[in-house]
Amino acid sequence: MSKRSVWRGPFIKQNFFKAIYLSDSKKIKTTSRNTFILPFLIGKIIQIHNGKFFIPINIREEMVGHKLGEFVNTRLRHIYKKKKTKK
């Protein structure tokens, strides 16, 4: 999983942690992509910044132990344009 030592525990940004406990709504915005997903986040909708937009992610049980940034792509897929055919 992660290379962070066990005695230090999982990383959670303090601003993100405060926002979760102080807000009554299920939707929370964050730019902290390196924050670990812990069991108390299950069922919440977190909007994660990918560098341009905030993308909403619904936290499920399978996501616990991973980082928030793993579920949001930062790069767009390249799509080739179709050439126009002459008639």
Jmol script that loads the backbone (N, CA, C; Angstrom):
load data "model"
ATOM      1  N   MET A   1       0.822  -1.185   0.000  1.00  0.00           N
ATOM      2  CA  MET A   1       0.000   0.000   0.000  1.00  0.00           C
ATOM      3  C   MET A   1       0.868   1.251   0.000  1.00  0.00           C
ATOM      4  N   SER A   2       1.002   1.902   1.133  1.00  0.00           N
ATOM      5  CA  SER A   2       1.771   3.139   1.160  1.00  0.00           C
ATOM      6  C   SER A   2       3.139   2.891   1.781  1.00  0.00           C
ATOM      7  N   LYS A   3       4.035   3.840   1.576  1.00  0.00           N
ATOM      8  CA  LYS A   3       5.373   3.729   2.135  1.00  0.00           C
ATOM      9  C   LYS A   3       5.508   4.519   3.432  1.00  0.00           C
ATOM     10  N   ARG A   4       4.414   5.013   3.930  1.00  0.00           N
ATOM     11  CA  ARG A   4       4.443   5.770   5.182  1.00  0.00           C
ATOM     12  C   ARG A   4       4.569   4.798   6.345  1.00  0.00           C
ATOM     13  N   SER A   5       5.378   5.162   7.347  1.00  0.00           N
ATOM     14  CA  SER A   5       5.618   4.256   8.460  1.00  0.00           C
ATOM     15  C   SER A   5       4.356   4.060   9.298  1.00  0.00           C
ATOM     16  N   VAL A   6       4.256   2.898   9.920  1.00  0.00           N
ATOM     17  CA  VAL A   6       3.065   2.530  10.684  1.00  0.00           C
ATOM     18  C   VAL A   6       2.904   3.408  11.920  1.00  0.00           C
ATOM     19  N   TRP A   7       3.990   3.732  12.584  1.00  0.00           N
ATOM     20  CA  TRP A   7       3.888   4.495  13.818  1.00  0.00           C
ATOM     21  C   TRP A   7       3.403   5.914  13.584  1.00  0.00           C
ATOM     22  N   ARG A   8       3.554   6.449  12.369  1.00  0.00           N
ATOM     23  CA  ARG A   8       3.076   7.799  12.073  1.00  0.00           C
ATOM     24  C   ARG A   8       1.588   7.814  11.753  1.00  0.00           C
ATOM     25  N   GLY A   9       1.069   6.722  11.262  1.00  0.00           N
ATOM     26  CA  GLY A   9      -0.350   6.646  10.938  1.00  0.00           C
ATOM     27  C   GLY A   9      -0.665   7.280   9.598  1.00  0.00           C
ATOM     28  N   PRO A  10      -1.920   7.221   9.167  1.00  0.00           N
ATOM     29  CA  PRO A  10      -2.308   7.773   7.869  1.00  0.00           C
ATOM     30  C   PRO A  10      -2.304   9.302   7.892  1.00  0.00           C
ATOM     31  N   PHE A  11      -2.008   9.906   6.749  1.00  0.00           N
ATOM     32  CA  PHE A  11      -1.961  11.361   6.637  1.00  0.00           C
ATOM     33  C   PHE A  11      -3.342  11.914   6.323  1.00  0.00           C
ATOM     34  N   ILE A  12      -3.753  12.920   7.094  1.00  0.00           N
ATOM     35  CA  ILE A  12      -4.983  13.657   6.812  1.00  0.00           C
ATOM     36  C   ILE A  12      -4.658  15.126   7.021  1.00  0.00           C
ATOM     37  N   LYS A  13      -4.928  15.942   6.015  1.00  0.00           N
ATOM     38  CA  LYS A  13      -4.669  17.376   6.116  1.00  0.00           C
ATOM     39  C   LYS A  13      -5.599  17.971   7.168  1.00  0.00           C
ATOM     40  N   GLN A  14      -5.075  18.841   8.012  1.00  0.00           N
ATOM     41  CA  GLN A  14      -5.862  19.384   9.127  1.00  0.00           C
ATOM     42  C   GLN A  14      -7.076  20.179   8.653  1.00  0.00           C
ATOM     43  N   ASN A  15      -6.920  20.965   7.591  1.00  0.00           N
ATOM     44  CA  ASN A  15      -8.044  21.752   7.087  1.00  0.00           C
ATOM     45  C   ASN A  15      -9.162  20.849   6.590  1.00  0.00           C
ATOM     46  N   PHE A  16      -8.792  19.748   5.944  1.00  0.00           N
ATOM     47  CA  PHE A  16      -9.765  18.784   5.440  1.00  0.00           C
ATOM     48  C   PHE A  16     -10.487  18.104   6.605  1.00  0.00           C
ATOM     49  N   PHE A  17      -9.732  17.747   7.633  1.00  0.00           N
ATOM     50  CA  PHE A  17     -10.288  17.079   8.809  1.00  0.00           C
ATOM     51  C   PHE A  17     -11.291  17.986   9.521  1.00  0.00           C
ATOM     52  N   LYS A  18     -10.967  19.271   9.651  1.00  0.00           N
ATOM     53  CA  LYS A  18     -11.872  20.228  10.292  1.00  0.00           C
ATOM     54  C   LYS A  18     -13.134  20.429   9.450  1.00  0.00           C
ATOM     55  N   ALA A  19     -12.959  20.490   8.136  1.00  0.00           N
ATOM     56  CA  ALA A  19     -14.103  20.711   7.254  1.00  0.00           C
ATOM     57  C   ALA A  19     -15.104  19.570   7.337  1.00  0.00           C
ATOM     58  N   ILE A  20     -14.627  18.354   7.515  1.00  0.00           N
ATOM     59  CA  ILE A  20     -15.513  17.191   7.611  1.00  0.00           C
ATOM     60  C   ILE A  20     -16.359  17.263   8.877  1.00  0.00           C
ATOM     61  N   TYR A  21     -15.725  17.570   9.993  1.00  0.00           N
ATOM     62  CA  TYR A  21     -16.445  17.568  11.260  1.00  0.00           C
ATOM     63  C   TYR A  21     -17.297  18.811  11.483  1.00  0.00           C
ATOM     64  N   LEU A  22     -16.924  19.932  10.886  1.00  0.00           N
ATOM     65  CA  LEU A  22     -17.687  21.160  11.099  1.00  0.00           C
ATOM     66  C   LEU A  22     -18.852  21.319  10.132  1.00  0.00           C
ATOM     67  N   SER A  23     -18.790  20.659   8.973  1.00  0.00           N
ATOM     68  CA  SER A  23     -19.869  20.823   7.995  1.00  0.00           C
ATOM     69  C   SER A  23     -20.955  19.769   8.207  1.00  0.00           C
ATOM     70  N   ASP A  24     -22.192  20.196   8.008  1.00  0.00           N
ATOM     71  CA  ASP A  24     -23.321  19.283   8.139  1.00  0.00           C
ATOM     72  C   ASP A  24     -23.631  18.596   6.818  1.00  0.00           C
ATOM     73  N   SER A  25     -23.201  19.204   5.715  1.00  0.00           N
ATOM     74  CA  SER A  25     -23.518  18.642   4.408  1.00  0.00           C
ATOM     75  C   SER A  25     -22.610  17.457   4.087  1.00  0.00           C
ATOM     76  N   LYS A  26     -23.037  16.664   3.121  1.00  0.00           N
ATOM     77  CA  LYS A  26     -22.253  15.512   2.698  1.00  0.00           C
ATOM     78  C   LYS A  26     -21.162  15.903   1.717  1.00  0.00           C
ATOM     79  N   LYS A  27     -21.323  17.063   1.039  1.00  0.00           N
ATOM     80  CA  LYS A  27     -20.359  17.476   0.024  1.00  0.00           C
ATOM     81  C   LYS A  27     -19.260  18.325   0.641  1.00  0.00           C
ATOM     82  N   ILE A  28     -18.009  17.952   0.359  1.00  0.00           N
ATOM     83  CA  ILE A  28     -16.853  18.663   0.884  1.00  0.00           C
ATOM     84  C   ILE A  28     -15.861  18.850  -0.257  1.00  0.00           C
ATOM     85  N   LYS A  29     -15.322  20.056  -0.419  1.00  0.00           N
ATOM     86  CA  LYS A  29     -14.327  20.330  -1.446  1.00  0.00           C
ATOM     87  C   LYS A  29     -12.938  20.257  -0.838  1.00  0.00           C
ATOM     88  N   THR A  30     -11.984  19.686  -1.593  1.00  0.00           N
ATOM     89  CA  THR A  30     -10.611  19.629  -1.124  1.00  0.00           C
ATOM     90  C   THR A  30      -9.639  19.619  -2.291  1.00  0.00           C
ATOM     91  N   THR A  31      -8.447  20.118  -2.028  1.00  0.00           N
ATOM     92  CA  THR A  31      -7.358  20.036  -3.005  1.00  0.00           C
ATOM     93  C   THR A  31      -6.285  19.073  -2.513  1.00  0.00           C
ATOM     94  N   SER A  32      -6.488  18.492  -1.351  1.00  0.00           N
ATOM     95  CA  SER A  32      -5.519  17.585  -0.751  1.00  0.00           C
ATOM     96  C   SER A  32      -5.678  16.181  -1.335  1.00  0.00           C
ATOM     97  N   ARG A  33      -4.893  15.898  -2.365  1.00  0.00           N
ATOM     98  CA  ARG A  33      -4.978  14.609  -3.042  1.00  0.00           C
ATOM     99  C   ARG A  33      -4.211  13.520  -2.296  1.00  0.00           C
ATOM    100  N   ASN A  34      -3.330  13.901  -1.366  1.00  0.00           N
ATOM    101  CA  ASN A  34      -2.521  12.914  -0.660  1.00  0.00           C
ATOM    102  C   ASN A  34      -3.127  12.477   0.675  1.00  0.00           C
ATOM    103  N   THR A  35      -4.354  12.878   0.957  1.00  0.00           N
ATOM    104  CA  THR A  35      -5.052  12.482   2.176  1.00  0.00           C
ATOM    105  C   THR A  35      -5.584  11.056   2.042  1.00  0.00           C
ATOM    106  N   PHE A  36      -5.375  10.249   3.085  1.00  0.00           N
ATOM    107  CA  PHE A  36      -5.872   8.877   3.086  1.00  0.00           C
ATOM    108  C   PHE A  36      -7.374   8.842   3.328  1.00  0.00           C
ATOM    109  N   ILE A  37      -8.033   7.847   2.756  1.00  0.00           N
ATOM    110  CA  ILE A  37      -9.463   7.648   2.986  1.00  0.00           C
ATOM    111  C   ILE A  37      -9.617   6.721   4.189  1.00  0.00           C
ATOM    112  N   LEU A  38     -10.328   7.188   5.193  1.00  0.00           N
ATOM    113  CA  LEU A  38     -10.546   6.423   6.416  1.00  0.00           C
ATOM    114  C   LEU A  38     -12.013   6.022   6.523  1.00  0.00           C
ATOM    115  N   PRO A  39     -12.339   5.044   7.372  1.00  0.00           N
ATOM    116  CA  PRO A  39     -13.712   4.517   7.441  1.00  0.00           C
ATOM    117  C   PRO A  39     -14.798   5.546   7.760  1.00  0.00           C
ATOM    118  N   PHE A  40     -14.483   6.623   8.470  1.00  0.00           N
ATOM    119  CA  PHE A  40     -15.532   7.588   8.796  1.00  0.00           C
ATOM    120  C   PHE A  40     -15.955   8.428   7.592  1.00  0.00           C
ATOM    121  N   LEU A  41     -15.257   8.315   6.464  1.00  0.00           N
ATOM    122  CA  LEU A  41     -15.610   9.048   5.242  1.00  0.00           C
ATOM    123  C   LEU A  41     -16.589   8.292   4.353  1.00  0.00           C
ATOM    124  N   ILE A  42     -16.881   7.034   4.663  1.00  0.00           N
ATOM    125  CA  ILE A  42     -17.743   6.208   3.814  1.00  0.00           C
ATOM    126  C   ILE A  42     -19.133   6.846   3.724  1.00  0.00           C
ATOM    127  N   GLY A  43     -19.634   6.952   2.488  1.00  0.00           N
ATOM    128  CA  GLY A  43     -20.952   7.515   2.242  1.00  0.00           C
ATOM    129  C   GLY A  43     -20.958   9.006   1.965  1.00  0.00           C
ATOM    130  N   LYS A  44     -19.832   9.668   2.128  1.00  0.00           N
ATOM    131  CA  LYS A  44     -19.772  11.110   1.872  1.00  0.00           C
ATOM    132  C   LYS A  44     -19.347  11.365   0.436  1.00  0.00           C
ATOM    133  N   ILE A  45     -19.720  12.522  -0.080  1.00  0.00           N
ATOM    134  CA  ILE A  45     -19.321  12.931  -1.424  1.00  0.00           C
ATOM    135  C   ILE A  45     -18.240  13.991  -1.263  1.00  0.00           C
ATOM    136  N   ILE A  46     -17.055  13.699  -1.790  1.00  0.00           N
ATOM    137  CA  ILE A  46     -15.928  14.609  -1.673  1.00  0.00           C
ATOM    138  C   ILE A  46     -15.568  15.097  -3.068  1.00  0.00           C
ATOM    139  N   GLN A  47     -15.470  16.412  -3.212  1.00  0.00           N
ATOM    140  CA  GLN A  47     -15.085  16.993  -4.492  1.00  0.00           C
ATOM    141  C   GLN A  47     -13.578  17.225  -4.461  1.00  0.00           C
ATOM    142  N   ILE A  48     -12.853  16.483  -5.313  1.00  0.00           N
ATOM    143  CA  ILE A  48     -11.402  16.514  -5.332  1.00  0.00           C
ATOM    144  C   ILE A  48     -10.936  17.322  -6.535  1.00  0.00           C
ATOM    145  N   HIS A  49      -9.979  18.205  -6.317  1.00  0.00           N
ATOM    146  CA  HIS A  49      -9.467  19.062  -7.386  1.00  0.00           C
ATOM    147  C   HIS A  49      -8.446  18.292  -8.224  1.00  0.00           C
ATOM    148  N   ASN A  50      -8.623  18.316  -9.549  1.00  0.00           N
ATOM    149  CA  ASN A  50      -7.685  17.607 -10.423  1.00  0.00           C
ATOM    150  C   ASN A  50      -6.700  18.556 -11.098  1.00  0.00           C
ATOM    151  N   GLY A  51      -6.688  19.814 -10.698  1.00  0.00           N
ATOM    152  CA  GLY A  51      -5.819  20.810 -11.281  1.00  0.00           C
ATOM    153  C   GLY A  51      -6.594  21.821 -12.091  1.00  0.00           C
ATOM    154  N   LYS A  52      -7.799  21.476 -12.500  1.00  0.00           N
ATOM    155  CA  LYS A  52      -8.631  22.376 -13.284  1.00  0.00           C
ATOM    156  C   LYS A  52     -10.062  22.436 -12.757  1.00  0.00           C
ATOM    157  N   PHE A  53     -10.613  21.292 -12.415  1.00  0.00           N
ATOM    158  CA  PHE A  53     -12.003  21.198 -11.962  1.00  0.00           C
ATOM    159  C   PHE A  53     -12.067  20.456 -10.632  1.00  0.00           C
ATOM    160  N   PHE A  54     -13.208  20.580  -9.956  1.00  0.00           N
ATOM    161  CA  PHE A  54     -13.494  19.755  -8.788  1.00  0.00           C
ATOM    162  C   PHE A  54     -14.375  18.605  -9.257  1.00  0.00           C
ATOM    163  N   ILE A  55     -13.919  17.380  -9.051  1.00  0.00           N
ATOM    164  CA  ILE A  55     -14.638  16.202  -9.505  1.00  0.00           C
ATOM    165  C   ILE A  55     -15.235  15.489  -8.296  1.00  0.00           C
ATOM    166  N   PRO A  56     -16.567  15.313  -8.264  1.00  0.00           N
ATOM    167  CA  PRO A  56     -17.198  14.659  -7.105  1.00  0.00           C
ATOM    168  C   PRO A  56     -16.967  13.145  -7.113  1.00  0.00           C
ATOM    169  N   ILE A  57     -16.595  12.622  -5.961  1.00  0.00           N
ATOM    170  CA  ILE A  57     -16.360  11.185  -5.778  1.00  0.00           C
ATOM    171  C   ILE A  57     -17.172  10.730  -4.583  1.00  0.00           C
ATOM    172  N   ASN A  58     -17.965   9.671  -4.763  1.00  0.00           N
ATOM    173  CA  ASN A  58     -18.723   9.075  -3.664  1.00  0.00           C
ATOM    174  C   ASN A  58     -17.829   8.026  -3.006  1.00  0.00           C
ATOM    175  N   ILE A  59     -17.534   8.175  -1.732  1.00  0.00           N
ATOM    176  CA  ILE A  59     -16.611   7.284  -1.029  1.00  0.00           C
ATOM    177  C   ILE A  59     -17.326   5.983  -0.685  1.00  0.00           C
ATOM    178  N   ARG A  60     -16.729   4.868  -1.122  1.00  0.00           N
ATOM    179  CA  ARG A  60     -17.268   3.530  -0.853  1.00  0.00           C
ATOM    180  C   ARG A  60     -16.313   2.765   0.053  1.00  0.00           C
ATOM    181  N   GLU A  61     -16.758   1.626   0.513  1.00  0.00           N
ATOM    182  CA  GLU A  61     -15.987   0.825   1.460  1.00  0.00           C
ATOM    183  C   GLU A  61     -14.687   0.300   0.856  1.00  0.00           C
ATOM    184  N   GLU A  62     -14.678   0.036  -0.454  1.00  0.00           N
ATOM    185  CA  GLU A  62     -13.487  -0.513  -1.107  1.00  0.00           C
ATOM    186  C   GLU A  62     -12.359   0.523  -1.188  1.00  0.00           C
ATOM    187  N   MET A  63     -12.675   1.798  -1.032  1.00  0.00           N
ATOM    188  CA  MET A  63     -11.690   2.868  -1.180  1.00  0.00           C
ATOM    189  C   MET A  63     -10.874   3.121   0.088  1.00  0.00           C
ATOM    190  N   VAL A  64     -11.271   2.540   1.208  1.00  0.00           N
ATOM    191  CA  VAL A  64     -10.595   2.789   2.478  1.00  0.00           C
ATOM    192  C   VAL A  64      -9.151   2.301   2.389  1.00  0.00           C
ATOM    193  N   GLY A  65      -8.218   3.160   2.814  1.00  0.00           N
ATOM    194  CA  GLY A  65      -6.799   2.823   2.783  1.00  0.00           C
ATOM    195  C   GLY A  65      -6.076   3.401   1.577  1.00  0.00           C
ATOM    196  N   HIS A  66      -6.813   3.883   0.597  1.00  0.00           N
ATOM    197  CA  HIS A  66      -6.205   4.507  -0.575  1.00  0.00           C
ATOM    198  C   HIS A  66      -6.165   6.016  -0.372  1.00  0.00           C
ATOM    199  N   LYS A  67      -5.507   6.716  -1.302  1.00  0.00           N
ATOM    200  CA  LYS A  67      -5.454   8.169  -1.232  1.00  0.00           C
ATOM    201  C   LYS A  67      -6.538   8.762  -2.129  1.00  0.00           C
ATOM    202  N   LEU A  68      -6.963   9.994  -1.828  1.00  0.00           N
ATOM    203  CA  LEU A  68      -8.017  10.647  -2.601  1.00  0.00           C
ATOM    204  C   LEU A  68      -7.613  10.856  -4.057  1.00  0.00           C
ATOM    205  N   GLY A  69      -6.358  11.166  -4.303  1.00  0.00           N
ATOM    206  CA  GLY A  69      -5.882  11.459  -5.651  1.00  0.00           C
ATOM    207  C   GLY A  69      -5.889  10.276  -6.592  1.00  0.00           C
ATOM    208  N   GLU A  70      -5.992   9.064  -6.073  1.00  0.00           N
ATOM    209  CA  GLU A  70      -5.985   7.873  -6.918  1.00  0.00           C
ATOM    210  C   GLU A  70      -7.263   7.747  -7.739  1.00  0.00           C
ATOM    211  N   PHE A  71      -8.318   8.426  -7.352  1.00  0.00           N
ATOM    212  CA  PHE A  71      -9.615   8.254  -7.998  1.00  0.00           C
ATOM    213  C   PHE A  71      -9.969   9.402  -8.938  1.00  0.00           C
ATOM    214  N   VAL A  72      -9.030  10.327  -9.142  1.00  0.00           N
ATOM    215  CA  VAL A  72      -9.266  11.458 -10.028  1.00  0.00           C
ATOM    216  C   VAL A  72      -8.092  11.580 -10.991  1.00  0.00           C
ATOM    217  N   ASN A  73      -8.369  11.494 -12.284  1.00  0.00           N
ATOM    218  CA  ASN A  73      -7.320  11.644 -13.280  1.00  0.00           C
ATOM    219  C   ASN A  73      -6.947  13.105 -13.443  1.00  0.00           C
ATOM    220  N   THR A  74      -5.657  13.374 -13.597  1.00  0.00           N
ATOM    221  CA  THR A  74      -5.203  14.752 -13.780  1.00  0.00           C
ATOM    222  C   THR A  74      -4.943  15.065 -15.250  1.00  0.00           C
ATOM    223  N   ARG A  75      -4.932  14.072 -16.080  1.00  0.00           N
ATOM    224  CA  ARG A  75      -4.661  14.285 -17.502  1.00  0.00           C
ATOM    225  C   ARG A  75      -5.857  13.870 -18.337  1.00  0.00           C
ATOM    226  N   LEU A  76      -6.091  14.629 -19.396  1.00  0.00           N
ATOM    227  CA  LEU A  76      -7.197  14.316 -20.298  1.00  0.00           C
ATOM    228  C   LEU A  76      -6.780  13.244 -21.295  1.00  0.00           C
ATOM    229  N   ARG A  77      -7.726  12.441 -21.701  1.00  0.00           N
ATOM    230  CA  ARG A  77      -7.450  11.441 -22.737  1.00  0.00           C
ATOM    231  C   ARG A  77      -7.325  12.139 -24.076  1.00  0.00           C
ATOM    232  N   HIS A  78      -6.369  11.711 -24.862  1.00  0.00           N
ATOM    233  CA  HIS A  78      -6.199  12.289 -26.190  1.00  0.00           C
ATOM    234  C   HIS A  78      -7.111  11.564 -27.158  1.00  0.00           C
ATOM    235  N   ILE A  79      -7.912  12.325 -27.896  1.00  0.00           N
ATOM    236  CA  ILE A  79      -8.831  11.750 -28.876  1.00  0.00           C
ATOM    237  C   ILE A  79      -8.482  12.339 -30.231  1.00  0.00           C
ATOM    238  N   TYR A  80      -8.209  11.470 -31.186  1.00  0.00           N
ATOM    239  CA  TYR A  80      -7.877  11.923 -32.528  1.00  0.00           C
ATOM    240  C   TYR A  80      -9.128  12.430 -33.228  1.00  0.00           C
ATOM    241  N   LYS A  81      -8.951  13.515 -33.983  1.00  0.00           N
ATOM    242  CA  LYS A  81     -10.079  14.071 -34.734  1.00  0.00           C
ATOM    243  C   LYS A  81     -10.239  13.281 -36.020  1.00  0.00           C
ATOM    244  N   LYS A  82     -11.480  13.117 -36.439  1.00  0.00           N
ATOM    245  CA  LYS A  82     -11.750  12.448 -37.695  1.00  0.00           C
ATOM    246  C   LYS A  82     -11.516  13.419 -38.839  1.00  0.00           C
ATOM    247  N   LYS A  83     -10.910  12.916 -39.909  1.00  0.00           N
ATOM    248  CA  LYS A  83     -10.686  13.753 -41.079  1.00  0.00           C
ATOM    249  C   LYS A  83     -11.953  13.823 -41.898  1.00  0.00           C
ATOM    250  N   LYS A  84     -12.187  14.999 -42.461  1.00  0.00           N
ATOM    251  CA  LYS A  84     -13.351  15.163 -43.323  1.00  0.00           C
ATOM    252  C   LYS A  84     -13.046  14.541 -44.687  1.00  0.00           C
ATOM    253  N   THR A  85     -14.004  13.809 -45.211  1.00  0.00           N
ATOM    254  CA  THR A  85     -13.827  13.202 -46.540  1.00  0.00           C
ATOM    255  C   THR A  85     -14.447  14.089 -47.592  1.00  0.00           C
ATOM    256  N   LYS A  86     -13.798  14.146 -48.727  1.00  0.00           N
ATOM    257  CA  LYS A  86     -14.333  14.960 -49.829  1.00  0.00           C
ATOM    258  C   LYS A  86     -15.356  14.158 -50.588  1.00  0.00           C
ATOM    259  N   LYS A  87     -16.388  14.832 -51.046  1.00  0.00           N
ATOM    260  CA  LYS A  87     -17.438  14.172 -51.824  1.00  0.00           C
ATOM    261  C   LYS A  87     -17.365  14.544 -53.259  1.00  0.00           C
TER     262      LYS A  87
END
end "model"
wireframe off; spacefill off
backbone 0.3
color backbone group
